[in-house]
Amino acid sequence: MPTLVELCGLAPIPACQASSYHQSICTEGQSLVPLLRNPEDTANRTAAYSQYAFCMHDDMIWHDACDAEVEPQVMGYAIRTHRIALWAKHDLLQVLGQELYDHTEADSVENEAESVNLVHQYPAVVASLHAQLVHFFDGNDAIS
């Protein structure tokens, strides 16, 4: 959102506080306008990050279509380097599940569809990427 705000020439949105549920509007992101103006400047741009909410409804299926009156029960955090998806409670410390997929040139046809979870084969990679996710989202380094 900060990217669109800057491109529209609007006043910057304030940063979210540690617990932002009660703030009417805030952002955890930074503008991508400097990167759009100078694509070669990739300093501190080593990964792509995303965050998304999931809810479970009466049919007991997890999906991203949360009811308005129900807060998401699970937040998904992802970092795209190798590709890790981390399912956690809102604070990133109560991990409910992790996924790690190989998206390199050596990737197999089966794994291209993210069908082979490698999380148990590479615990050091998972730990490193998890630490980066925690720093990024809790450290308010977000870019959007």
Beta strands, then each sheet from edge to edge (+ up, - down):
strand 1: 48-56
strand 2: 62-63
strand 3: 74-80
strand 4: 84-88
strand 5: 95-100
sheet 1: 2+ 1- 3+ 4- 5+
end
